[in-house]
C-alpha cells in the first residue's frame, strides 16, 4: 500500500454519522486499502473505538494505515453532540474540505472523498453555495481541465450510472430550470468522464424524458420536443451517442441498462430512486467535470442514528474504492 499518494477523506459534519462510518471504513480496509488520510478531529475519531494516529504529513498515511487510522488533526471549535446540528461546527467542516482540495491540487493526495455535510448549519453560518458539489467547483475553478468543465453530479450503483441536469431543484421549478444548453453540457461532461474516468471508449447515453411517456409526442408535455430532443440531437452532431428522450419508467430495468452506459436524468428523484432501489447501501456520488477526483457516499448526515453504532459504511467504502480506481485510470491516460 505504498508508492502512491493516499486519498484524502474529509470528516463531514462531526455531529452526524461521519466519525462512525469513517472508523468503520478503516476497519474494513486497513489490510487491503485503498490508503486514505482523514482530515478532521482526531479526538472525535478516537471515541469511535478504532486506533488513531495523528500525522503532520499526508505522505505518512501509507506507513501507518495498516495499524491505525491516520488523521491530519484539525479540531472542531465547539463541543459535538451526536445528532445535534450546530452552525458552530461549520468553520471546521469547510476547513477540512479546503484542506482536501489543497492536497489534491498539489498532488499530495490522489483524490478527495467527502463524508456527508448538512446544509442547514452551513447556511446558518453564512455558507453561500447550494452544496458540496458547487463549493468544490468554485475551489478548483482556477485549475486547468482538459475538456468540458462541470460540475455534474453522477450517482453510480451496481451497473447503473445517472447524471443529473438539475440537482436540488424543487419539482415545480424543474421545467423552468431546463435548457438545451444545460442538457448538452451535462451530456458532454458525462461522455468525457465515462471515457476518462470509467475507461469506456465509446460511451452510450440514454436521455430520460421529463413527462410521462416522454411527453407522448407533445400530448403529455412539450419539454421533450422543445428542449430535450434538440439537446440530444446536438450531442449526436458532436459525435456523442445519445438517444432522444425515453420514458423514464422503462429506462432502468436490467435489459434497458445493458443498452447504455449512463442516463441523463432531468431531476433529482428521477435519478436517485432507481439508484437507491438497485443498491440502497452502496451507491456513490461522483462529481464530474472537476480537475480533481471527488466521490462521496450517496446518503446524508444521519442525525437520527448518529452516535448509536447503527450507521453502515458500505457507501463510504464504495466511494473510496471508486476514487482509487478513478485515480488509477487517470494516471494511465495522458491529460
N, C-alpha and C positions, 0 to 999 in steps of 0.2 A: 504493500500500500504506500510505497514511496516513489519518488521520481517525477511527480507532477503536482501542481498546486492543489490544495484542497478546495472543496466547496465552502462557501460562506453561508451560514444559516442564521438569519435574524430571528430573534426570540418571539416577536409579535407582542400582542397585548399580555402583559405579565399577570393580569387578573383572570385571563382566560385559560384555555387548556394547553397553550403553547409550552409551558415548562414541563407538563406531563408527557406530551407526545414527543417532544424533543428528547427527553430522557429515555423514553421507551424506544424511540428510533435508534438511539445509540446502542441500547442493549441488544437490539436485533441485528445491528450492522457492524459492531465493533470488531468482529473477527474477519468479516469479508469485505467491508467497505460498501459504498464509497466513503472516503475520509471527508469529514466536514469539521469546521470550527464554528462554534456558536458565538454570535455577537449578542451579548446580553448580560444579565446579572448572575454571576456565578453562585451567589448565596441562594437565590431562588431555585436554581437547578439542583444544588446540593440537597435541598429539602425533599427532593423527589426520590431520593434513595439510591441514585447511581453515583459512582465515584466521579469527581470533577477535578480537573487540573486547570489552574489559571496559566495562560500563556501570554506573552507580550509580542510574539511574532507569529503570524499565521502559519509560517513555514514549519513551526514546531508541531503542528497538529498531527502530521503523519507519524511522528516519532512517539507520540503519547496516546494516539487514538485507540489502540488495542487494549490499553489498560485503564483509561479514564477519558471522560468527555472533555475535550479541550475547549476552553472558553476564553475569548478576549473580553475580560471583565469590564463592564461599564454599568455602574449601579443605577438602579431606578431611584428617583429622588423622593418618593413618597412611599409610605407603607402600602403593602399589597395584601388585599383580602380576596381570596379566590371567589370569583363570581360577581364582584362588585366593580363596576366600571368607574374610572376616576380620571378626569382630564389632567390631573397632576402627573400621570404616567406618560403623557403624550410626548414630552421632550425626549425621554429615554427611547420610546418606541421609534421615533423618527431618527434619532441619533444612530440607533442600531442599523436601520435601513441604510442611512447615508454611509456608514462605515462599510457595509457590504458592497455598496456601489463603488466606493473608492477602491476597495480591494480588487474588484473586478476591473476597474479602469486601469490599474497598474499591472494587471496580470498576476497579482499575488494570490487571487482566488480565481478558479476556472468557471465559476458560475454562482449565482445567488439564488438561494431558496428562502422563501419568506414564510414564517409561521403567521397565522391569521391575525389581523388587526380589526378593531371595531371602529367604525367611522364616527359614531356619535361623540365619544370623548375627544377624538381628534378635532372634530368641528368645534366643540366647545372651547378648545384650546387655541383656536384660530387657524386650523389647517384649511387650506383653500382649494384642495384638489378633490375631485369626486371619489378617488380611491387610490389604492396601491398602484394600479396599472398606469394611471395618468401621472402620478408622482414620479415613478421610475422613468417614464418617458421624458419628463422635464429634467430630471437629474442627469440624463445621458444625452440630452439634445445636442450638445456640442461635439459629441464623438462621431467620427465618420462611420458610415454604414453602407456596405455595398448593396445596391438595390433599393427597393421601396421601404420607406420608414413607416412604422406603425405609430402608436401601439394598436395591436389587435389581440383580443382575448380569445384564446383557444382552450377548450377543455378536451381531455382525452380520457377514455376508459375502454378497457377491452379492445375491440377492433374498431372503435368509433372515434372520430375527431370532429369537433364542431367549432366553427369560428363565428363570432358574434358581430353583426353590423351595429346594433345598439346594445348597450350593456345594462346599466341600472336605470333604464328609462321607464317611467310609468306606462302601462299598456296603452292608455288612452292617447299618449303622446307619441307612440311609435310611428304611426303613419306619417306624421309631420316631420319626424326626425330622419326619415329615409330620403336618400337622394341617389341618383345614378352615380355621381362621383364617389360617394361614401361606399356604396356597394362594390364598385370597381376597385377602390382602394383596398377593401378587405379581401377581395378575391386575389388581387396581385400580391399582397403581403403574405397571404396564406399559401399561394402557389410557390412563392420564393422560399418560404420556410419549410415547406414539405420537401423541396429539393435539398436545401442546405442543412436542415436540422434533422430530417427524418430519412434522408437518403433515397427519396423517391424521384427517379429521373424525369418521369412524365406524369405529373400529378393530375388526377381526375377530380374535379369539383362538382358537387351537386348543389344546385341553388334551391333553397326552400322558399316556397311561396309564403305570402303573408296571410292570405284569406283562405277560408275553406275551399277545398278542391282547387287551390291555386287560382282562385277567382272565377273559375269556370267561364273562361272567355269574356270576362267583364261583368257577368250577371251577378256575381257574389263579391265584387270589389274590383277596383281598377288599378291598384298599385302594381300588379304583375305586368299589365300592359304598358303602363306609363313609366315605370321605374325599373322593376326587377329584370324583366326580359331584355330591355335595352342595355342594362348593365352587363348581363350575361353575354349579349352579342358583342359588346365592346371588348370583353375579356377574350372571347373567341377570336376576334380580329387581331388581338395582340399575341395570339399563339397559345392561349391557355385553354385547356379542355374543360369546358363548363357547360352544364345543362341549362336550359330555360327553367323557369320556376316550376317546381314539382310540389304536389300536395304533401304537406309535412306528415300527414297521418300514414303515409305509405313509404316514408323515407328511411325508417330506422330498423326495420326487421332484418334478419340475418341475410336474406337473399339480396335485399337492396344494398346493405352495407358492403357487399362484395363487389359492387359495381363502381364504387368511388373511394377516394382517399380522404375526403373531408366534405362536410356540409357547411355551406354558408347560411347561417340562420339569421332571421331578421330581428328577433327579440329574445330576451333572457330565457324565459321558460321554454320556449320552443327548442332551445339548445340544452338546457340543464335537465329537463325531465327525462329525456332518453338517456343521457349520460348517467344520471343517478339511478335510473331503473336498471341499466346494464351492470353497474358496479357502484353501489351506493358508498362503499367504504374506501374504494381505491382510485377514484377519479383524481385527475391532476389538472391544474390550471397552469398554462404556459403562455407567457406574453411574447407574441410575435412582433417582429419589426423593431427590436431593440438592438443596439450594438453589444449588449451583454446578454448572457443567458439568465433567464429568470423563470423559475417554476414555484408553485405553491400548492398546498393541499386544497382540494375542492370542498372546503367547508369553512364555517365561521369560528368565532372565538369560543363558543360553547360555554357561556357563562352559567347555564343551568346545571352543568355537570362538572364545572371546574373544581379542582381540589378533591374530587371524590374517587379518583383512581379508576374511572369508568371510560375515559377517553381512549379511543383506538388510534394507533399511529399509522394505520395502513396507508392512508392518503399521503402523509408526510414521507413515508418510506418510498412510495412510488414517485413522489416529486423529486426526492434526492436521486433516485436511480435514473429518472428521465433527464435531470440536469447533467448527470455524469455521462450518460450516453450521448447527449447532445454535444457536450464539450468534446468528447472523443471524435464525433463526426466532424465538427468544425475544425479540429486540429488536423484532420486528414484532407480537408478540402481547402484549396487556396481561396483567400477572400476575394 
